[in-house]
Amino acid sequence: MANTLLALLFVTTVVSVAYVFGHGFCKNPPNRSSMWRFGYDTPVNYEDSQLWCGGYQAQHGVFGGKCGPCGDSYGDARPRENENTGKFGRGIVVRNYTQGQIITTTFTITASHMGWIQYSICK
């Protein structure tokens, strides 16, 4: 009986790992979904800490690991909500940087699931 319970616990844990998503957002510079938090006249997105590429199954099961460049599902119609000209992309430039400049970024983690943050800077 104990071995059965242990095996069930192990299987449940392994299966659940695929459904754990981190929660957080870029505070400095603010990402498009979070600009409303800092006084910009942009649409409110209460789910701005949940840009995880449409979920594990969508990203890896359907789109072969691909993700929209701003955290939206790769399969969403373009412009995706968080891309420029999308629902949250209103053409507002929040920061300008020069080549070689050292910058400081700040992220707010609202629920840590031991994941990571990945971002890129576009022209």
C-alpha positions as CSV (number, residue, x, y, z in Angstrom):
1,M,0.0,0.0,0.0
2,A,2.8,2.4,0.9
3,N,4.6,1.7,-2.4
4,T,1.3,2.4,-4.3
5,L,0.8,5.7,-2.6
6,L,4.5,6.7,-3.1
7,A,4.2,5.8,-6.8
8,L,1.0,7.8,-7.1
9,L,2.6,10.8,-5.5
10,F,5.6,10.6,-7.8
11,V,3.4,10.4,-10.9
12,T,1.2,13.3,-9.8
13,T,4.3,15.4,-9.1
14,V,5.9,14.7,-12.4
15,V,2.7,15.4,-14.4
16,S,2.1,18.6,-12.4
17,V,5.5,20.1,-13.3
18,A,4.4,20.7,-16.9
19,Y,1.6,22.9,-15.6
20,V,3.6,25.2,-13.4
21,F,4.0,28.7,-14.7
22,G,5.8,31.7,-13.2
23,H,4.1,35.0,-12.5
24,G,5.9,38.3,-12.9
25,F,6.4,41.3,-15.1
26,C,9.1,43.7,-16.2
27,K,8.9,46.8,-14.0
28,N,11.8,48.8,-15.5
29,P,11.4,49.3,-18.3
30,P,7.7,48.5,-18.1
31,N,6.5,46.0,-20.6
32,R,3.5,46.9,-22.8
33,S,1.1,44.9,-20.7
34,S,2.2,46.6,-17.5
35,M,2.5,50.3,-18.6
36,W,-0.9,51.1,-17.0
37,R,0.7,50.4,-13.6
38,F,3.1,53.3,-14.1
39,G,0.7,56.0,-15.3
40,Y,0.7,55.4,-19.0
41,D,-2.6,55.8,-20.8
42,T,-2.8,52.2,-22.0
43,P,-5.3,49.4,-21.5
44,V,-5.3,47.7,-18.2
45,N,-4.1,44.1,-18.2
46,Y,-4.7,42.4,-14.9
47,E,-3.0,39.3,-16.3
48,D,0.3,41.1,-17.2
49,S,2.2,38.7,-14.9
50,Q,1.0,35.7,-17.0
51,L,2.6,36.0,-20.4
52,W,3.8,32.4,-20.8
53,C,3.4,31.8,-24.5
54,G,-0.1,30.4,-24.3
55,G,0.8,27.7,-21.8
56,Y,3.1,24.7,-21.9
57,Q,0.9,22.6,-24.1
58,A,0.5,25.3,-26.7
59,Q,4.1,26.3,-26.7
60,H,5.7,22.8,-26.7
61,G,2.9,20.5,-27.8
62,V,1.4,22.5,-30.6
63,F,4.1,25.1,-31.8
64,G,7.3,23.1,-31.2
65,G,8.7,25.4,-28.5
66,K,7.9,28.6,-30.3
67,C,6.6,31.7,-28.4
68,G,5.5,35.1,-29.6
69,P,8.3,37.6,-29.1
70,C,6.4,39.4,-26.3
71,G,5.1,36.3,-24.4
72,D,1.9,35.7,-26.4
73,S,1.0,32.4,-27.9
74,Y,2.9,31.8,-31.1
75,G,-0.5,30.9,-32.8
76,D,-2.3,34.1,-31.9
77,A,-3.3,36.3,-34.8
78,R,-0.8,39.1,-35.6
79,P,-0.4,41.6,-34.2
80,R,-0.5,39.6,-31.0
81,E,-1.9,41.5,-28.0
82,N,1.5,42.4,-26.6
83,E,3.2,43.3,-29.9
84,N,3.4,46.9,-31.1
85,T,0.0,47.8,-32.6
86,G,-1.6,45.0,-30.7
87,K,-4.1,45.5,-27.9
88,F,-1.4,46.7,-25.4
89,G,1.2,48.0,-27.9
90,R,0.2,51.6,-28.5
91,G,3.4,52.8,-30.1
92,I,4.7,54.3,-26.8
93,V,8.5,54.2,-26.4
94,V,9.2,54.0,-22.7
95,R,13.0,54.1,-22.8
96,N,15.7,54.8,-25.4
97,Y,19.2,53.2,-25.1
98,T,22.4,53.7,-27.0
99,Q,24.6,50.9,-28.3
100,G,26.9,49.7,-25.5
101,Q,25.0,51.4,-22.8
102,I,24.7,49.5,-19.5
103,I,21.2,49.4,-18.3
104,T,19.4,48.3,-15.1
105,T,16.2,46.2,-15.4
106,T,13.8,45.4,-12.7
107,F,11.3,42.5,-12.6
108,T,8.6,41.9,-10.1
109,I,7.9,38.2,-9.3
110,T,4.4,37.8,-8.0
111,A,4.6,34.1,-7.5
112,S,7.9,32.2,-7.7
113,H,7.8,28.7,-9.2
114,M,11.6,28.5,-9.5
115,G,11.6,29.4,-13.2
116,W,13.6,32.1,-15.1
117,I,13.2,35.3,-16.9
118,Q,14.1,35.7,-20.6
119,Y,14.0,38.9,-22.6
120,S,15.5,40.5,-25.6
121,I,15.9,44.1,-26.8
122,C,14.6,45.0,-30.2
123,K,15.6,47.9,-32.5
